[in-house]
Amino acid sequence: MNTYMKTVAFLVLGYLTILAIDFSFCNGSHVNALCLESEKRALLIFKQALKDPSERLSSWEVEHDCCNYWAGVVCDNTTGHVLELKLRNQSPGDAGSEYENSTLGGEINPSLLSLKQLRYMDLSRNDFGGMPIPSFIGSLASLEYLNLSDARFGGMIPSQLGNVSTLRFLSLGGNYELDVKGGGLQWLPLLPHLEHLDLSSVDLTKAPDWLQVINKLPSLVELHLVDCGLDHIPPLPSVNFTSLVVLDLSSNFFGPVMPRWIFSLSNLISLDLASCALVGIPEGLRNLTSLVTLDVSYNLFKSLPASLFTMSSLVRLNLGNAFEGPFPVVLIPNMTSLRYLDLSNDDQSYIVLNGSIPSWLYSFSHLEYLDMSHNELKGGISHEIGNLTSLVTLDLSHNELEGELPNTIGNLASVVTLDLSFNKLGGRLPNSIGNLCNLSFIDLSNNKIGGELFKSSSKCSSYALETLSLQENQLSGEIPDEIGQFENGCEGLADFTHDCEASADFTHDCEASADFRGKVLLERSFHLKSPTLTAISLISAIQNLLLMLPTSFAAG
C-alpha cells in the first residue's frame, strides 16, 4: 500500500472513531447514573442527625442528585448505588478553631443501613464526643473499608464489627476513650480478609490475649498499635500473620528487649519501635532482609550491632535519641540504599553523640535527608560534604562545629533545607552558597561567621528562598538587592541604636550613610512582597555590621 492509500485509510479510521465516540455521547453513556431515592432519603436523615457547624454538607440538598453533586458521596456509575462516604475532616490538626469548627459530630443514624452496597466509610478526624461506635455498623454487609480514627469515639468496641466479614481495612486509632475489657477483641478473628488494623491509643492492657487474637489474622499486612499501654509483649510459639509488611509498636514501654517473634516476619518492610524503652538491638534483626524503614529512636542503646549496618535494603534509618557515645567505627559501607538518616538528639534527657563527623558519612552520595542536630559534634565540616549531592535536607544545628564552611557546600544543588545554626562556625561565607538555587530555608544563625554578606556571583536565575536567618554573627556588607524587596513586618520604624539614634524607615539607607557601622535591632521577621521570601532575620543584639541596607528595602 502506497503512502497515499495509507493516509486515506488512517483518515477514514479516524472519522469512524469520532462517529463511535459521538454516538456514545448521544446515547448518554458518559453520564453518571442518578442516585436511588431510598438511599438519598437515608443520607438526608443521616445528615439531619449530625452537627455540622461549618456546613461541610451544605451540598446535600434534596433538589440535587446525591451521586453527582453531594460532597463526599461516591456512587456506582451504572446502578446509582452509594458505594463510598468520604467524610474525613480535611482541616489540619493544628489549625485550632478552624479544625474544631470543621468537625462533624452529633449522632450516627442507622438510616445508613439502607446503603446496601456501601463499601467505604471514612468518618475520621471528627468529634463524636465520646459516644460509642454504633453497633449497627456490624450490619453493613458490603463494607470493606472503615476508618473511625481520631473521631472521639468511646465505650466498648462493639463485637458486632466481627459480622462484617468483608472488611479489609479497619482503623480505630486515636480514640483513647475506647474500651476493650469484657469481650476484648475476640471478634477480630471473624474478619479473615482484614489487611490493615489500627488500634493505636486504645488501652490493650485490658485485653491480655490481644496478641493471640491478632495472630489469627492470616491476611494482615499492616498493624499499628502505637501508644497502647503495652508494658509487656508476650512470646508467640508460632507466628501466623507472616504476611505482615508494616508493624508499628512505637510509644509502648515493653523493653528492655525486642520480642523475638518479630524476627520471623520475613516480609516486613517497615518496623517502628520508637520510644519502647529498648536497651539493645538483637542480632536477629538481620533476618529482616526486606526491611526498608527502621525507626528505633528514643531508646537507650549502649551500642549498635555491626549486623544493623549490613542491611542493604534499608532506605530510612532513624536512630535519633537512641544511643550514646561516639559513632561506631564500622558503619554503613553496605547500606547502599540509604536515603534518610536521623541521628538527632532533640531530647536532652538522652545522652548525646560526640566526636567528629565520621569520614564514612561523606561517601553517601545518594543520601537525601541527614539530621545530626542537638549533639556534641566537634571539629570542622570537611570539604567532602560536597560529595552529598543528593541531599535535600541537611541539619547539623546545635553542635560544637567550628572552622569555615567549605566552598564545596555549593555542590549541594538539590538542598532545600540547610540548618547549621548554634555552632561555632567562623570565617567567611563561601561564595558558592549563592549557587544553591533550590534553597527554601537557610539558618546560619548563632555562629561566628564574618565577612561581607553574599558577595558572590550566583549562577541561579531565580531563588525559592522563603526563610533566611543569619542573626548572631559578625557579618558586614550590603544586603544585596537580588534577595528581593521586603516590607517591614514590625509594624513600625526600626530602632537604629548606635550612630543612627533616630528612628528610620526602610525607604532610604539610614540617611544615605554609606559608612554606617551601627547595630539594628529587629525582633520580628520581615515578609517578602515578591517573589517567595517570607521571613528574614539578619540582625540581633549580638552585632552583625551592615555597611548599607539596599534600596529595595521598602517599608511595609
N, C-alpha and C positions, 0 to 999 in steps of 0.2 A: 504494500500500500504506500503510495507516494505521500509526500508531506501535505499536499492539498487535501487529499482524502482523509488523512488523519485529523487535520484541523476541523473539517466538516463534521466528522464523527464525534469529535470532542464537543463541538458546539451543540450538536443535536442531543448528546447525552446530558449536557448541562441544562438545556432547555427542559428536557423531560424531568430532570431532578427538581427544577424550580416548580414545574407543574405539580409534582408529587407533594412538595412542601406546601404549596398554595392550597392544594386540595385538603391536606390535613388540617390547615388552619381554618378553612371554610367549614369543616366538619366539627370544629371546636375541640379537637383532641389536645390542644395546648392549654386549655382552660382547666384549672383545678376543680375538682368536684366540690359541691356545696356541702356544708356540714349537715348532719342529721338533726332534725328538730328536737328529738328527745335528748340528744347529747348537748345541744345548745341550751336547752332548759336546765339541764343538770349543772352546766357550768355557771349559768346565771344564779342558780341557788347557791352554789359553792362560793361565788363572788360575794353574794349578799351576806354570808356569814363571816367574811374576812374583814379585818381592819386594814385599810389601805390609805394611810394619811397623805402619801404623795401621789395618789391616783395613778399608780402604775397600770392599773387595769381599766383605765378610762376608755380604752378602745373596745372594751367588752360591752357593746351596746346592742340592744335587741334588734335594731334595724340593720346591723352589719352581719355579714356572714362570718361565723366563728373560725372557719378554716383559712380564709383569705385576708381577714382584717384584724383579728384579735391577737394582741401581743402574747407571746409565749405559748401559743396553741399551734400544734403541727398535726396535720391530718393526712390520711391516705388519699393520694391523688385520684384514685379510682372509686373507692367506696364512700369517701367522706367521713369515715370513722376517725375519731380523735385518737391519735397514736401517742402524742407527747405533750406533757405540760412542763414547760421550762420557766419556772418562776423563781429562780435563784436571784437573790439581791446582788446586783452588779456593782453597787457603790463600794468604793474602797473601805476596808475595815477600819482605817484610821481617820475616816472623814468626819468623825464626831456626829453632830446633829444631822448632817446630810445622810449618813449611814442609818441612824436611828429612824429618821423620818421616812426613809425609803423601805423600811422593813414591813413585810406583811405580818399580821397577827390575827387574833381572834380564834374562831373555831374552824375546823376542817369538816365540812358537811359530808355525810355519807352519800349524798347525791352523786358523788364520783363513781359509785358502783354502776351507774348507767353507762359508763365509758367502757364497754365490753372489750374493746381492742386496745386499751391503754397499755403501752409497753414501757413508757419512760416517764418518770415523775421526779422533778427536782424542786424541792422547797427549801434548799439550803440557804444559810446566812440570813434567815428571817428571825422573828422573835415571837414565839408562841407562848411566852410567859410561864414556862414550866408545865404546861398541860401534857397529859400522857399522849403517846403515839396512838392514834386511833386504831383499835383492833380490827376495824372493818377493812383496813388495807390488806389484811390477810385474805380477803375475798376477791382482790383484783387479780384474777387468774392468769392474765396475759402479761403481767408486769415482769420486765427483765432488768430494769434499772430503777433503783430507789435511792435518792440522795436526800437525807434529812439532817445533814451535818450542820453544826453551828446554828441551830434554829431554836434553841432553848426548849427542847422537849424534856420532860421529866417523868418520874414514876417508873413503874415496871415496864421493861421492854415486852410487848405482847408476844406471847408464844404463837399467836396466830400467824405471825410472819413466816413461820415454818410451812404454812399451807401454800405459799407462793413458790411452788417447785420450779417455776421458770426463771427465778431470779438469778442473774449473773453478777450484778453489781449492787452492793448494799453498803451504804455509808451512814453511820450514826455518830460519827466522831464529833467531838467538841460539845456534846450535850452532857455536861458534867453532872446534871441532876438525874440522869437515868440510873435505874437500879436493876441489878441482876440477881438479887437474893431470891430465895424460894426456888422457883423453877430454873433459875440460872439461864444457861444457854443451850439447854437440851434440845431445843427446836432447830438449832443450826444444822445438824446432820441431815435434816429433811430437805436441804437445799443442795442437791447433788451437782448442780451446774454452776454453783457460786464460784466466781473467779476473783472478785475483788471484795474484801471485807475490811471496813474501817470502824473500830470501836474505840478510837482514841479518846482519852479523858473520861471514859467510863470506868468506874471503880470495879476492877475484876477480882479484887481480894474477896468479894462476896460470892464468887463463883470459883471455888478451888479446883474444879475439874475443867477449867476453861481450855487448857492445852489439849487434854484428851478429846474434848468435844471438837475443837478446831482441827485436830488431827484426822477427823473423819470426813474432811472436805477434800476429796482427791483432785478436784478441778481447780483448787485455789492457786491463783497466780500472784496476787498482791495481798499482803497482810499488814495493816497499820494498827499498832497498839501503843501509840505514844501516850505517856503520862497516865498509865492505867493503875498506878499504885503497886506495881509488881515488885515486891522485895525478894521474891524467890521465883526462879523458873525451874519447874520440875524436870527431871530427866524423861526422855522418851525412848523406850526399848526399841521401837520401830517407828520410822518416820513414813507417814502415808502421803503427806502433801508435798511430794517431791517435785511437783510442777512449779513450786513457788519461785518467782522471779524477783519480787520486791519484798523485803522484810524490814519493817521499821519498829524497833523496840525502844526507841530513844526516850529519855527522861523517865526511866524506871530504874530504881536503885537496887538491882538484883545482884550486883557484884559480890565478891571480887573477881569471879571468873566467868568466861563466856560459857553458855550451855553447849555441850559437845554435839548435840544433835544438829546444831546449825551447820556443822562441817559436812553433814550428809546431804545438804541442799545443793547438789552439783549444778543446778540450772540457775542459781542465784546470780542476778546481775547487779542488784542494789542492796546494800546492807547498811542500816543506820543504827548504831549503838552509842550515840552521843549521850552523855550525862547518865551513865549507867553504873558509876562507881567501880569501874573495872580497874584492876591494877596490873594486868598483863594481857598480852596477846598470844594465845597458844599457837604453836607451830601448825596445828591443824588448819589454820586459816588458808594455807597454801593449797588445800584441796579444792577451794572455790575458784576453779580455773576460768570461770566465765565472768567473774566479778568485774564490773565496770566502775561502780561508785562505792566507796567505803568511807563512812563517817564514824570515827571513834573519838571525836573531840570531847572536851570537858570530862576527861577521865584522869586517872592518876598513875600513868605508866612510869615505871622507873627506867625502863629501857624498851627498845623496839627490836623484835626478832629480825634477823637477816632475811628470813623467808618472806617477810612482808614485801621486801623490795625486789623479789623475783617474780612478782605478779605482773606479768607483761600486759595483761588485759586491762589493768586499771587506767581509767581516764580521769576520774575525780578522786582525790585523796584529801581528807580533812583530818589533820592531827592537831588542830588548834586547841590550846589549853590542855594538852593531853600528856606531855612528857617533859621531863626536866633535864637540865644539863646541856652539854654541847651536842652538836649534830653527830649522828653516827658517822663513823669514818667510811664505812662501806655502805653506799646508798645509791639506789636508783639507776645504776647503769643499764639494767634490763627493762626499765619501765618506759619503753619507747612510745607507749600510747598516752602517757600522762599529759593532760591539758590543764588541769585545775589542781593547785596545791595550796592548802591553807595550813600555815604553821604559826598563826597569830596567837596572841595571848591577851585578850582584852579583859580578862577576869583576873585581877591581881591577887586573888586568893590561891591561884595556881603558881607554881614555880616557873620562872621564865627560862627561855633558851638563852644561852650566852655563847661567847666566842665570836669568830668572824663568819662572814657569809662563806659557806663552803664552795670550793672551786668547781665541784661537780655540778653545782646548780646552773652554772653558766653554759653548760652543754645542752640544755633543754630548749632547743630552737623551736619546738612545737608547743611549748607551754603558753597558754593564753591567760591564765589567772594565777598570780603569785601574791600571797599575803603573808608577810612575816612581821607584822606590826606588833607593837607593845611587848617587845622583848628587851634583851640587853646585848644586842649585837654591837660589836665594836669593829674598829678598823675602817677601811675605805670601801668604796664601791668600785670594783675592778672595771677596767676598760672592756672586759669580756661581757659586761652587761649588754653590749651591743649585739651579742650573738642571739639574744632572746627576741628575735624579730617578729614572732607571732603574738607577743604579749598585747593584751587588750587592757588588763588591769594590773598595775604594779603598786603595792602598798608596803613600804618599808618604814612607815612613820613610827614615832615613839620608840626609838632605839638610841644608841650612842655612836652612830656612824659619823665619821669625820673625813676631812680631806675635801678635795674638789670633786664636783661632778665630772665624770669623764666625758669627753667630746662625743664618744661613741653612743651616748644616750640618744643622739639624734637618729640612730639607726632603727629605733623602735617605732617604725612608721605606722603600726596598727594600734598603738596605745591610745586609749580613750580616757582612762583614769590614771593619774600619776600623783601619788601622795608620798612625799619624803619629809613631811613636817616633823617638828620636835626631834631633831637630831643635832649634831654639831658640825654640819657640813659648812665648809668655808670656801674661800677662793671666789672666782667669778662664775657667773652663769655662762655655760658654754654657748657659743653662737648657734650650735647645731640644734638647740632646743626649739628654736624658731621653725624648724622643719617638721615638727610633729603636728601635721595638718589635721589629724583626726581627734586631737585632744578636746575633751569636753570639760574635764575637771583637772585642775593642777593646783596642788598645795605644797609650797616650799617654805611655809611659814616657820618661825621659831628655829632658825638656824643662824649661821654667821656669814651668809652669802653677801659678798660685796660687789663692787664694780658697777658699771652702768647697766641700766635695765634694758634687756632685749636689744642690745646694739648688734644686730645681725641682719644679714640679707636673707630673707626667708624664700624658700622655694614654693611656698604654698600660695595658691591663687585665692583661697578663702580658708576661713577657720570655722570650726564647730564649737569654739570655746564658750562655755556657759558660766564657769566659776574659776576665778583666778585669785589665789591667796598667797601673798608674799610678805605679810607683815612680820615684824620682829626680826628683821635682817639689817644689813648695812648697805643697802642699795643706793645708787645715785643715778643721775642722768635724767633724761626726759622720758616721760611715758609716751610711747610712740603713738602717732595718730592712727596707725593701722589697727590698733586694738579696737577702735570703734568710738562712737560718741555716746557719752554717758549722761544720765540725768542724776542729780543729787537725790539719793533716797533718804536723806536725813531730815527732810522737811525743814530746811533752814540753811544758814550760812555756815561754812566750815570755819573752825577755830584755828587760826594760824597763831601759834603760841610763842614764836621766837622773834625773828626780825620783823614779822608782819603782824603786829599786835591786833590791828583792826580786822574785823571780820571781812571776809571776801567771798564773793560767789565764784562760780566756775566759768563765768563768761569772759574772764581775762586771766592773765598769768600773774596773779598777785601783784598787780600794778606794774606788769611787764618787767619785773625784776629778774633778769637772767641770772643774777648771782645769788639768788635766794638760797639759803642753806638751813632754813628752819625745819621744825617738825610739824607735821599736820596730824591732828588727832581726829580720826574718823572712827566712830564706834559702830556705825551701821554700814551695810553694804551699799554699793551702787547698783543701778539697774540699767541695762542696756536699752537704748532706743532701737538700735539696729547693729548687726543683724541677729546675733544669738546670745551675746554675753548678758547674763542676768545677775551676776554678783562679782564684785571686785573688791578685794581687801588688800591694800598695798602698805598701809602705814599704821603704826600704833605708837604707844608710849615709848617703846624702845626704838630708837630712831632708824628710819630709812632717810637718806639725804636726797632730796629731789632737786635737780637743777631747775626744772621747768615743768609745769603742767601743760599739756598740749592744748592747742586752740580748739580741739574737738571736745574738750571737757565743757559741757553745757549745763547750766542749772536746770533742775527739774521743776 
